[in-house]
Amino acid sequence: MATETVVKSNGGFVEWIVPLAFVIVSAWIVWHFPAFTLSLFPFEQGSQFDQTSALFNRRDITPNLTPVVGRFIDIVDLIAALLLPVLFYIGVKTVRRAGMEFESWRPIDKIAVFFGRITMMLIVLLMSVMLYEVFVRYVLEAPTLWANELSLWLAGYVFLGAGLYAMQQRSHIRIFLLYDVCPRWLQRTFDCISTLLICVFAAALVYGGYGEALDKMWRWETFGTAFDPPIPATIKPTVLVIVTLVAIQAIINLISDWNAEPVVHTAADDIDEDELERLRAAVGADGTGDLDVTRGSIQGKDVK
């Protein structure tokens, strides 16, 4: 795979709306996921089937729609299931690199970056939920029963999605004190060892947690609160999926950076050059420009 030159973007309409639409469709599928398991997979009639179907019937958003597939999947569920991969494909194809993001991309890197865009939308939704709860609790004195659990649920997905995005951007915490003084061949050795450890950790986690995660998802284990969201049934399988993607991304990073020039890390790495240019344009070479960074035009410029 050749390295791809990605056009910089400040975030167009498509880059905002597609991740948001993906989140909405995914939320519908997650909330109605028992409809898919009960309809498409062989469930023995008995206590587990009865418990899961009873739970779904209580949470079904569209209980009056006639099932079109199996006993539970209605037309909205079917449309959402068909729309999800389409939105994912469009999102991956249309994602563009922002000015501050890592420059060297392969086509497959777009998957992790699109997950980053999804995570950004989840942060917006998380903040909206928290602000709404603050308003209704302290202004209207009518707190909700669902805001706290929904915030925890969204925060879990934000944490996982941000981890994958950080791996693609090489922005995870690294200690370069020893790494920078080593020759390039030894740096590559360190890279191989760290990638191997990541893959071993991911394999061990998937091997050890697969049975429990599948069991929680299969019986649709909920949180046990008034809102009772299926946090255990969704977060634990997602952990295994994201950790696997992180390991794959680590291998992609190793391949992409193999022939890269050695990078010497300094404190200047944390400086955003684009932001500095905007500040220089606002302040000017002599310390005062045509624009004030807080109030627009310099007031003294117009005084004669």
C-alpha positions in Angstrom: 0.0 0.0 0.0 1.3 3.4 -1.0 1.2 6.4 1.2 -1.7 8.6 0.2 -1.6 12.4 0.0 -4.6 13.6 1.9 -6.2 17.0 1.2 -6.3 19.2 4.3 -9.8 20.3 5.5 -11.3 22.4 8.2 -14.4 20.2 8.2 -17.0 20.5 5.5 -20.7 19.7 5.7 -20.3 16.1 4.7 -17.5 15.5 7.2 -19.9 16.7 10.0 -23.2 15.2 8.8 -22.0 11.7 7.9 -20.4 10.9 11.3 -23.5 12.3 13.1 -25.8 10.2 10.9 -23.7 7.2 11.6 -24.0 7.8 15.3 -27.8 8.1 15.1 -28.2 5.0 13.0 -25.8 3.1 15.2 -27.8 4.2 18.3 -31.0 2.8 16.8 -29.4 -0.5 16.0 -27.8 -0.8 19.4 -31.1 0.0 21.2 -32.9 -2.6 19.0 -30.1 -5.1 18.8 -32.1 -7.9 20.6 -34.5 -7.8 17.6 -31.6 -8.9 15.4 -30.3 -11.6 17.7 -33.8 -13.0 18.5 -34.7 -13.0 14.8 -31.6 -14.1 13.0 -29.8 -16.5 15.5 -31.1 -19.8 16.8 -32.5 -19.2 20.3 -33.9 -22.1 22.2 -37.3 -21.4 23.5 -37.0 -21.1 27.2 -36.2 -18.7 30.0 -33.4 -16.9 28.2 -35.4 -16.3 25.0 -38.4 -15.2 27.1 -36.3 -12.8 29.2 -34.6 -11.2 26.3 -37.8 -10.9 24.2 -39.7 -9.4 27.2 -36.9 -6.9 27.7 -36.9 -5.9 24.1 -40.7 -5.6 24.0 -40.5 -3.1 26.9 -37.9 -1.0 25.1 -39.1 -1.2 21.5 -39.4 2.3 20.1 -41.7 1.2 17.3 -43.8 -1.5 18.9 -46.7 -1.1 16.5 -44.8 -1.8 13.3 -45.2 -5.2 11.8 -42.0 -7.3 11.7 -40.7 -7.9 8.2 -37.8 -10.2 9.1 -38.2 -12.9 11.7 -40.4 -12.1 14.7 -38.9 -8.8 15.7 -37.1 -6.9 12.9 -39.4 -4.1 11.6 -38.9 -1.9 8.5 -37.1 0.8 10.5 -34.6 -1.7 11.9 -34.1 -3.1 8.4 -33.4 0.3 6.9 -31.0 1.2 9.7 -29.1 -2.1 9.2 -28.8 -1.4 5.5 -27.9 2.2 6.0 -25.1 1.7 8.5 -22.5 0.2 6.1 -23.4 2.8 3.5 -22.7 5.6 5.9 -19.5 4.0 7.1 -18.3 3.7 3.5 -19.2 7.3 2.7 -17.6 8.5 5.9 -14.3 6.7 5.2 -14.2 7.9 1.6 -14.9 11.5 2.4 -12.8 12.0 5.5 -10.1 14.7 5.1 -7.0 15.5 7.1 -7.3 18.5 9.4 -4.4 20.9 9.6 -3.1 19.6 12.9 -3.4 15.9 12.1 -0.6 13.4 11.3 0.4 13.9 7.7 1.4 10.5 6.4 -1.7 8.5 5.6 -2.5 5.2 3.9 -6.0 4.6 2.6 -6.7 2.1 5.4 -5.8 4.9 8.0 -9.1 6.6 7.0 -11.0 4.0 9.0 -9.3 5.1 12.3 -9.7 8.8 11.4 -13.4 8.3 10.7 -13.7 6.7 14.1 -12.1 9.8 15.4 -14.7 11.9 13.7 -17.4 9.7 15.2 -15.8 10.2 18.6 -15.9 14.0 18.1 -19.7 13.8 17.5 -20.1 11.7 20.6 -18.3 14.3 22.6 -20.8 16.9 21.3 -23.7 14.7 22.2 -22.2 14.0 25.6 -21.9 17.6 26.4 -25.4 18.3 25.2 -26.8 15.6 27.5 -24.9 17.0 30.5 -25.9 20.6 29.8 -29.5 19.5 29.4 -29.4 17.7 32.7 -27.9 20.8 34.5 -30.6 23.0 33.1 -33.6 20.7 34.0 -32.1 19.9 37.4 -31.1 23.3 38.7 -33.4 25.6 36.7 -36.6 23.6 36.2 -36.0 21.4 39.3 -37.0 18.3 37.3 -33.9 16.0 37.0 -34.0 13.2 34.5 -33.7 9.5 35.2 -31.5 8.8 32.1 -28.9 11.6 31.8 -26.3 10.1 34.2 -26.4 6.6 32.7 -26.4 8.0 29.1 -23.4 10.2 29.9 -21.5 7.1 31.2 -22.5 5.1 28.2 -21.3 7.8 25.7 -18.2 8.5 27.7 -17.2 4.8 27.4 -17.5 5.0 23.6 -15.6 8.3 23.6 -12.8 6.7 25.6 -12.6 3.7 23.2 -12.9 5.7 20.0 -10.3 8.2 21.1 -7.8 5.4 21.8 -8.0 4.1 18.3 -7.7 7.7 16.9 -4.7 8.4 19.1 -2.9 5.3 17.9 -3.4 6.4 14.2 -2.2 9.9 15.0 0.8 8.7 17.0 -0.4 11.0 19.8 -0.4 8.4 22.6 2.0 8.9 25.5 5.5 7.9 24.6 8.9 8.4 26.4 11.5 9.4 23.9 14.5 10.0 26.2 16.2 6.7 25.2 14.5 6.3 21.8 15.9 9.5 20.3 19.5 8.8 21.1 19.5 5.4 19.5 20.4 4.7 15.9 17.6 4.1 13.4 18.0 0.3 13.3 17.6 0.1 17.1 14.6 2.4 16.9 13.0 0.0 14.4 13.7 -2.8 16.9 12.0 -0.9 19.6 9.0 -0.2 17.3 8.8 -4.0 16.5 8.9 -4.9 20.2 6.2 -2.3 21.1 4.0 -3.4 18.3 4.4 -7.1 19.3 3.5 -6.3 22.9 0.4 -4.4 21.7 -0.7 -7.4 19.6 0.0 -9.9 22.4 -2.0 -7.8 24.8 -4.9 -7.5 22.3 -4.9 -11.3 21.6 -4.8 -12.1 25.3 -7.7 -9.7 26.0 -9.8 -11.0 23.2 -9.1 -14.6 24.2 -9.8 -14.0 27.9 -12.9 -11.8 27.4 -14.6 -13.2 24.4 -16.8 -15.6 26.2 -18.0 -13.1 28.8 -18.5 -10.3 26.3 -20.5 -12.6 24.0 -22.6 -13.9 26.9 -23.5 -10.4 28.1 -24.4 -9.3 24.5 -26.4 -12.5 23.9 -28.6 -12.1 27.0 -28.5 -8.3 26.6 -27.3 -7.5 30.1 -28.4 -4.1 31.4 -27.1 -1.6 33.9 -29.7 -2.2 36.6 -30.9 1.4 37.1 -34.1 3.2 36.4 -33.1 4.0 32.9 -31.4 0.6 32.7 -29.3 0.9 29.5 -27.5 -2.1 28.1 -24.1 -0.8 29.0 -22.5 -4.2 29.9 -24.0 -5.8 26.8 -22.5 -3.1 24.5 -19.3 -1.8 26.0 -17.6 -5.1 26.7 -17.9 -6.4 23.1 -16.9 -2.9 21.9 -13.7 -3.1 24.0 -12.6 -6.2 22.3 -13.4 -4.8 18.8 -11.5 -1.5 19.4 -8.5 -3.2 21.0 -8.3 -5.5 18.0 -8.4 -2.4 15.7 -5.8 -0.7 17.8 -3.5 -3.7 17.3 -4.1 -3.6 13.6 -3.5 0.1 13.5 -0.2 -0.4 15.4 0.9 -2.8 12.6 -0.1 -0.3 10.0 1.9 2.4 11.8 4.9 0.2 11.9 4.8 -0.4 8.2 4.1 3.2 7.4 6.9 4.5 9.6 9.5 1.9 8.7 11.4 4.0 6.1 10.5 7.4 7.7 13.3 9.8 8.6 14.2 9.8 12.3 12.3 12.4 14.2 13.9 14.3 17.1 11.2 15.2 19.6 11.4 18.5 21.4 9.0 20.8 23.3 8.2 22.5 20.0 6.3 19.4 18.9 3.3 20.7 21.0 3.1 24.0 19.2 0.5 24.3 16.5 2.1 26.2 13.6 -1.3 27.1 12.1 -2.4 28.7 15.3 0.9 30.6 15.6 0.4 32.0 12.1 -3.1 33.2 13.0 -1.7 34.9 16.1 1.1 36.5 14.1 -1.4 37.9 11.6 -3.6 39.2 14.4 -0.8 40.8 16.5 1.6 41.9 13.7 5.3 42.0 13.5 5.6 44.9 15.9 3.2 43.5 18.4 0.1 45.3 17.2 -1.7 44.4 14.0 -4.8 45.4 12.3 -6.8 42.9 14.3 -7.1 42.6 18.0 -7.3 39.0 19.1 -10.3 39.8 21.4 -12.2 42.7 19.9 -11.5 42.9 16.1 -10.2 46.2 14.9 -7.6 48.0 17.0 -9.4 50.9 18.4 -6.5 53.3 18.2 -6.0 52.8 14.4 -9.2 54.8 13.7 -8.3 57.7 16.1 -6.6 60.7 14.4 
